[in-house]
Amino acid sequence: MTEVPQPPKPAAPAAPAVPAGRSIDEIKRDPLVARACERAGDAIISAKEFAGEISLTVARDRIVEVAKAFRDDGFNYLVDLAGVDYSKFPNWSGDQFGVSYTLYSFSKNDRVRLKVTTDENTPIPSVTSVWKTANWHERETFDMYGIAFEGHPNLERILMWEGFNGHPLRKDFPIRGIDTGARIYPEVFPEGAGPQPGSTGKDVKDVNIYKGPWVHYGSWPAAEIAARAAEGGQPPAPELAGVVADTAQPTEDAPWHDPEKTLPERMELAKDGSLKDKLFAAMAQTDCTACGWDCEGYAAALASGESTDITLCVPGEDETESMLKMLMAGAGK
């Protein structure tokens, strides 16, 4: 039987050509932004397009000039102003911080994004003179990132209280949380709370602060973690056990607070101290916070009865646990 030759298979259709992205100059000539970009001139140093939206990077010291150009071209609504911390971005080599301004034009029914970058110490000119809504946006960015805005009429914290330790949205802010203020400033803030009306020195009518009774809010997130661990809920964080914090240094009041000293050396230095001092000396002295406190905080919690769990000092291992057991037993606890 003669084999019938098969016709050749048709060639696969060519993949559709992917249009190349527009150049910076082409984006700046887009009808949506052309007039404002022409007025802004060389203040716009970069441009890109993603998902149909245009983003323009602006020279930091000329952001007010560019903002006015876009406002006058119909972008009279500042939708949002938000900070960015680039410190953990892969292969990033520019300034650590950025600020993104999302603008909307009702007449054009479209959005544009402006961006500036800065370092930790250089303020960005405030655009509150262009859009009044920038006032609270800039305060929030200052509060969460520590980015300062030069010329802002009242640049102070808006979510956290004055004196709060750090800026919560920065990449270097500890994920496990920090002291809310009550432990650092007990003479100012009551136990388990931040400021209450009048506690900051302002007139009570001049602060936007909750005026009801404080529950035991923020008794220190780390302390709450340790309390749950004591109840068999959440164990200490082993990934922190190898950390030696910058605070792990001897002081005049706590010469034993030195991770280089042996346990017998530390206990000798604390032999005439209080129960808390001796418990403190028994810790590994790394301030790793795996237990939920620093070393002194854990000792204070055991001495006061806030915690009864002597197993939380992960880096101290059996040596610390045995000493804590002996000290607590000797104190009748």
N, C-alpha and C positions, 0 to 999 in steps of 0.2 A: 504494500500500500504506500502510495507516494505521499510524503509529508507535505502538507500545505503550508507554505511560508506565511508567518504572521506579519501583519503590517507593523511597522515601527511605532513604538509608543510615542505619543505626542510629548514634546518637551514641556517640562514644568513651567508654569507661567513665571515670568520674572517678578521678583519681589518689587513692590512699589517703591519708587525712589523716595527716600526720606529727605525732606527739604533741610538744607543746612540752616542752623540758627542764624538769626539776623545779627549783624555786627552792632557794636555800640552806637555808631553813628546812625545806622538804620533805625535802631530802636528810638533814639532821640528825635528822629524825624517822624515818628509815628504820629498821626493826627491827634491822638489822645493827649500827648505830652509835648508836642512840637513847640507850641507857643511858650510854655513855661520853661522848657529847656533852652530855648533861644535867649530868654531873658536871664536865665541863670548862668549861661556861658560855661566857662571852664570850672565853675563850682561843682558841676556834676563830673565825677572822675571815673565812673564805671556804670554800666547798665547791663541788665540781663533779663531774659524772659523765661518764665516757667509756668506751665499750665495756663497759658494765655494771660498771665499777669506780668506787668512790668515792674521791676525793682531798680531803683537808681541809687547808687552810692554817692554820697555828697561829702565834700570837704567839711570836716568837723566845724571849723571856725566860721563857715558860711551857711550853716543850716538855716538860720533865721532868714537870710536873703532868699534862699531857695524856697523855703516854706511860704514866704510872702508871694513869690512868683506863682506858685501853684494855687494858693488861695485866691489870688486875683484872677486866675484862669478858671475858676469855678469849683476848685476843690476846697470848699468851705467847711467841710465836716472832717474833723480828726477822729476817725473811728477808734483808733487805739495807738498807744505809744508803749512799747515794751522793751525791756532789756534782754540781752543775750550774753552768756558767759561762754566764750569760745575756748577756754583753757583746756578742755578735754576733747576738742574736736580733732579728729585724725589729721595729721599733717598740716595743722594750722600754724601759721607763722606771723600773723598780723597782731593787731592790738587785742588785748584780752577781752574787752567788752564791746558790745555793739548796742545801738538803740534803733529800733525799727518803728517808723511812723506810717501807719496805714491811713490813707486819705480817700475820701469819697466825694464824688461830684454828683449832685442830684440832677443837674442839667444834662450831664453826659451819661448818667447811670453807670458809672464805672469806677474802678479803684486803681490806685497807684501806691506803690510803697517806696518811701525814702529810707535810706539807711546811713548811719554814721558809725564810726568806731572810735574807741578811746582807750587809754590805759587807766590804771587804778587811780592815778593822781591828777589827771587832766580833766577839768569840767567841760561839759558840753553847753553851749549857749541855750538858754531856755527859749522855747517857742510859745510861752504863755502870752506874749504880746500879739501873736498871730491867731492862736486859737485858745480861748479861755479854758476849754476843757483840758488843755495840757497840764493845768495846775495840779490836779490830783494824780494824773498819769505820771508826771515827773516825780511827784512825791513818793508814789508807790515804787517806781523804779529805783529811786534813791534808797528807800527803805529796804527793798529786797536784794539789791545788788551793790549798794554803796556808790553808785554813779552820781556824781554831783552835777547840778545844772546851774550854770552861772546866770545871774539875773532873775532867778525865780523869786517871787515876792515873799515866800514863806516856806523855805525848803526844810521841812522837818518830817519825822516819821509819820506815817498815816495808818499803818496796820499794827506795827510793834510800837512799844513805848520808848520814849527817850531813855537811853542808857541800856537798851537791849544789846546783848552781846553778839555781834555779828550781823550778817545779812543772809536770810534763809534760802534764797534762790541761787547763791553763788555755789560753784562746784566744790569749793573747799569747806563748805558748811557741813558739819558732821551729820550723817544720815540718822544716827541714833539720837540726835537732839542734844541740847545743852541745857544748862541751868536757866530757868525762866527768869531769874532775877531775885527771887525770894531768898535763895541761899547765899547769893553774893551780897545783897544789900538788905539784910534782915532788919536794920534800923529804919529802913524806908518802906519796904513792902512787907505785908503780913505773910505768915506762913502759907505756902501753897498758892500765892497770887502775885500778879503784877500790880501796877498802880491802881489805886482807888481814887475817887474824887478828892482832890485836895492834897494827895500824897506827893504829887510832882511839883508842888509849889505854885501851880497855876490856880486861878479862881475856878471853883468847881463848876461854874456856869460856862467856862471857856474850854472845857475838855470834853471830847466825845467819848465818854467812858461809861461802861455799864454801871448802873447805880444800885443794883440789887445785891443781895448777900453773895459772897464768894463761896462756892463749893470748893472741895480740895482739888482745884484745877491745877494741873502742871506742878504737882508736888515734886517734880523733877522727873522727866520721862525715864531717865536711867533708873531712878529709884523704883518706879512702877514696874519696870522690867524685872528688877531684882525681886520685887515682891511676888510677881507672878512665878518667877523661878522657884521661890521658896515654897510655893503652893503646888509645885510639880508641873507648872504650865510651860514657861519658856526658860530653857537653860541658859547659862552664860554663853556669850558669843565666842567660840573657840578661835575664830579668825582674828580676834583682837588680842589674843593671849601673847603673841610675839611682839606687840607694839610697846615701845618705850616712849612715853609722851615727853614733851619738852618740860613739863612741870615736874618731872621726876628728878628733883634736885634737892639736896639738903638745905635746910633753912636754920635760922637761929633757934626757932621754936621746935623744929623737928630735924635735928642733926642725923637721925637715923633714916631720913627719907632719901636714900641713896641706893639704887639698884646694884651698885658695885660691892656693897658691904654684905657680909654673910649674915645669916640669921642670928647667930650668937653675938656678933658685933652690934647688930641693931638692938637686940634685946638688952645688952649691957648699957647702951646709951639711954634707953627708956626705962631703966629699972626703978628710978625714983618718980616716974611720971604717973599720971592717972591711968585708969583702966583703958580709956580711949587711946592714950599715948602708947600703951603696951600693945594693944590690938593693932594700932597703926604700924608699929615697928615690926609686927609679925607678918605684915603683908609683903608682897614681892617688890613693892616700891616702884612699879613701872607706870602706874596711873593709866593702865591700858583700857579701863572701863569695861572689860569683859563681864565683870560682876554687875555692872549697872551704875557704879559710882567710880570716883577716883579712890585711891587707897585710903585717904583720910575720911572720905565720905562713908566708905564701907565700915571703917572702924567706928565712926560715930553712930552709924545705924545699929551695929551690934551692941555698942555700949548703952544706947538709949532704949533698946528693945524694938526699934523700928523693924529690924530683921533678926531672926534667930538662926539663920542658915549660915553655917561656918564653912560651907563647901564651895563657895563662889569664887575664890581666888584661884583661877585656873593656872596662871604662871607660877604661883607658889607651890602648887601640887601638895603632896602629902605632908611636907615639912611645915608649910604654913597651916594646913588644916589641923595638924596635931598640936601646934602651939596655940592656935585659937581655941581648940577644945580645952586645953589645960587652963588657959586664962579665963575662959568663961566659967569653967567649973570652979575655979578658985574664987571667982566673984559671986558664986551662988546663982549663976544664970543657966 
